[in-house]
Amino acid sequence: MKDIHLFAGANSAQGFCSHYQYLAMDSFKRVYILKGGPGTGKSTIIKEVARQIHFPLEKYHCTADAKSLDGLYIPALQVSILDGTAPHTIDPRLPGAVQQTVDLGSCWDYKALAARRQQIQELTTEISELYQIAYRWLAVAAGLADLVQELERHRDVEVQAQDCLAKILPIIPEKPQGIKRKAFASGLTSKGIVSFLPGLKAKSSIGLTGGNRAFNSQVLGEIARALKLRQIPAIYLYCGFQPKYLEHIYIPGEFALFSSHPPHVVWTADVTFGPDYRGPSELEAQSLFYMDKAVNNIAAAAKLHAELEACYNPHMNYQLVAELRKRISDEIADLNP
């Protein structure tokens, strides 16, 4: 099976939403929590460790910059590595026994960083303010999206959803391996909407098409309840824009149930169900307009974040960082599936 790419966090209408706790579960054999400032090498450690693993991986990307990795999970070993700093702060619950803190602060020149305190503080404040503005624009967009969903909710949709469920329930796999978790398949980044849906492959792939979120939500909710009753683990993928909504259900390599509606559309599926597509509405167009405004602020924050990283880069001892990375790689290599 190929590697899976997802997000563990999201820039949403409710602010930053984190599911990073599902990368630091007490049931795992080992969890490495990286602590350190921007530009200190956390993403590089995760990427380098990933290159040395010969098992299928789950790679969790940064919501600000999708090219960076903020998390890694190795299902065969039940081992994870993640960035545990704000805004997705994670601290050990079973320190030493499961979670190991990796302090990259031990690799920097704190005196040199202290001399740049004002610049670091100003950049940090500006970045935070830009994100808060972005979240306000997303809240406006979400209000319009919710209105669209209410207008779509009618009796015909409920009848169609029940018919769809009768066809999906019999093809759900009975005994898949894995652990129930939550994540995001798509996210609002500094480059706009990034979706990893095309890479989520399965033996059975079902698309809920037509753009009707009321229909999609009803079907997904019923399938989620059926999986819970049958004690079948799955990855529940929520809307990065409105994280209260479940958007997709994925059992790696076995079963995929994807929903299609603005701002993302399902590309292909083995089977599709759903009402006829009515085309984009004026309300949806307005919602996308405000989402674009949010993306502009996230992009501006990303530029400042690059400046913040540049404050740290010259004052890091990357040889020490490499030694920390090697220690992690060696410890993982000693583990057996």
N, C-alpha and C positions, 0 to 999 in steps of 0.2 A: 504494500500500500504506500502511496506517495505521502509526503509531508502535508500536514494540514496548516493552513494559514488563517488566523483569526485575530480579533481584538479582544483584550480583556477589560478595556475601559472605553468610555465614549464621551464625546462632547455633546451633551444633550440639552433639551429644553429645561431640564431640572438642574443643570449644572453638570459638573463632571460626575459620571456614574462609573463605579468600579465593581468588577467581578474578579479582581485579583485574588480575593480570598480562596477562589477555587483552584489557584495555583500553589496554595500553601496549606493544603489540607492535612490534618493530623494523621490521616490514614496512609499518607505517602511514606515511602521508605526514607526519603531524604528531601529536604527543601533548602535551597541556598538563596538567602535573601541578601541582595546587594544593596549596600548603603553608600551614598556618596553624592557629591554635587553634580551639576550639569557638565558634560565634557570630561568626566573623570574615567571613562572607559567601561561603563556598565554594559552598554549595548555591544561593545566590541567583545567583551568576555563571553556574553551569551552567544554571539555569532561564532566565535572561535571554538567554543565547546561544542556547539551544534555540528560543526564541520567534522568533528572527530567521532561522532556517534553514528553507529551503523544500524540503528533501529529507526523505524518510522517516528517522526517527530511532530509535535504540535508547536508551531511558532506563533507567538503573540506579538503583534506589531504595535508600535507607538502611535497613539491617536493624533499627535501633532505632526509627526513625520513617519509615514508608513514604511519608509525604507529602513528605519531603525527597529530593533527588537527590544521589547520590554519584558519578554517572558519566553520560557521554553519548558515543555513538558515531554517526558519520555515515557509513554504508556507502558512499554515492556518492562521498564525498571521501576516505575512509579517514583520517578525523580523529577524535580523541577528546579528551575533557576529563574528568579524574577527580580526586577527592579522594585525595591520596597520603599522608595522615597515618594514624597508628595508629588502629584495629588493622589497617588494610589499607595498610601502608606500601609505597609504590612510589617507587623512585629511578630517575633516568635511566640507561639502558644506553648510549645513543648521544646524550649531551647536546649540544643545539644542532642536531645533524644530524637528529634525529627528535623526541626528547623535550625539551620546554621546561619549566623549573621556574618557576612563578608564585608569588612569595613574598608572601603577605598579611601577613607579619610586618613588612614595610616600611610598613604602614598603621596600626600601632598605637602607642599611647603606652606604651613599655616601662617607663617610670618609674612610671606609675600602676598597671600590672599587677604590678610588683615589690612595690608597697605592699600588694597583696592576695595575696601569695604563700601565706600560711598557709591562707587560705580556699580558694584554687585547689588547693593540695596535698591538703587534707583531702577536698574533694569528689571529686577524681580518685581518691584511695585508696578512698573509700566506693563509688564507681561500679564500680571494678575488683573489689572484694570481692563486690558483688551479682551481677556477671556470673559470677564463679567459682562461686558457689552455684547459679546458674541452670544452668551447664554440668554440675554434679554431678547435679542433678535430671534433666537430659536424658540423662545417662549411664545412670541407673537405668531411665528410660523406654526407652532404646535396647536394653538387655539384654532387656527383656520383648518388644520388637518383634522382636528376632532369634530369640527362642524361638518366637514365632508362625510366623516364616518356616520354621524347621526342621520344625515340626509339619505345615506345609502341603506339604512337599516329598515327593511320592510319584509313582509311575510314571504314573498317569493324567495328571498335570499335564505331564509331559515329552512324552507322546504328543499332547496337545492343543496344546502349544507348537509342535511340529513341523508340525502341520496348519495352525496360524495362520501360521507363517513362509512356507509354500508359497503362501499367498494374498497376503501382504504384499510379498514380494520383487519380483514383477513390476510393481508400481505405483510403485516408487521412481523419482523423476525422474533422468534420466541426466546432465544437464549444468547443474546450478544454479550460480549465481554466489555468491561469498562466501568466507569464511575459517572454518576449523574453530576453534571456541571452546567454552569451558565457562562455565556460569552456573547460576543457580537460578531456577525459575519461582515458587516459594513460599518463604516464610520465617516464622520465629518472631519477631514484633516485640512492641513494648510494648502493642499492641492485640490480640495473639493471632496466629493464623495468617492471613497475607495471601497470597493466590494471584492471580497474573496470568495463569493459564492461559486464562480465557475470552477474553482479547484476542489470543491467538496464532492467527491465522487462516491457513488454507492451502487450496489447491485440493483436496487429498486429506487427510482427517482421520480417523485411526484411533484408537479407544479400546480399551485393554486393561482389561476390566471383570471384576467378580467378586470383587475385593478380595484376590486371591491373589498375594502378592508374589513367591513362587517362580516362578510362571508368568510374571509380568510381567518379572522379571529375566532369565529365559532368553530370552524373545523380544527384549527390548531389546538384550541382549548380542550376539545373533546378527545383528540388523540393524546394530548399530554396526560389527561386523566386516565385514559386506558393504559398508557405505559406505566403510570404510577401503580395502578391496581395489579398489573402483571409483574411489577417489580423489574421492569426492563430499563437499564440505564441508558441515558442519551445525553447529548449536548444540546441544551436549549438556547437558541440564539435569539436574542432580543433586539428590538429596534434601537439603533444607536442614537437616533433623533428623539424618539419617545420610548424610553426603556421600560415603561409599564406594559408595553405590548410585546407579546411573543410573536416572532416573525417566521422562524424556521425551527425544525426539529431534525437533528442529525445523529445517526448511529454510524460512526466511522466505518466506511467500506460496505455497509449493509443496507441502510435505509435513509432516505432523505425526503423531507416534506418541506418544500420551499413555497413561500408566498410571493406574489407579484403585485406591486402597487407603487405609485410614485412615493419616494424618488428613485426606487430601484425596480427593475423589471427582470423576471426570470428569463433566462436565455433559452435553455432547452431542458426537457424532462422526458422520461419514458412515457408518462401519462400526464395529462392535464385535466383539471376540473375548474369550473367557475362560471359565473354569469358572463354574458356578452360584454366585451369592452366598450364602454360608452365614450371613450376619448377623454382627454384631460379637461377638467372643469376650470372655470375662472378662479374659483377658490384655491384649487391646487396650484395654479400658476402664481397666485399671490403668495402662497406658502413657500414655493420654491424661490421667489424673489427675496423673501426675508432670510431664507437659508443661505442664499448667496451673500447677503450682507454679513451674516455670521462668519462665513468662510473667509471673507476679506479681513475680518478682525483676527481670526485664527492665523491667517497667513502673516499679518503684521506682527503678531506675537511670536511666530516662528523665526522671523528675521531678528527680532530682539534676543530670542533664545540663543541664536547662533553667536551673537555678540557676548552673551553671558558665558557660553561655553569657551569662547576665546579668552575670557578672564581666567579660566581655570587651566586650560591646556598647557601654558608655558610653565606652570608651577606643579605639574604632576610628574612623579617618577614612574614612568610607564614600564620600566624594568621590574619594579616591585609589583605593578599591576599584572604583568605577565606571569610573575611567580604565583600570585594568587589564582590566576586562571589555570595554571598548570596543576596546582594543588587540587582544584575542583575536578579537573579532567582525570587526574590520577585516581581520585577517590571514586568517581563514577565508573572508571574502567575496572575497578575491583569488585563491583557489584554484579550479581548474576540475575538473569531474568527469573 
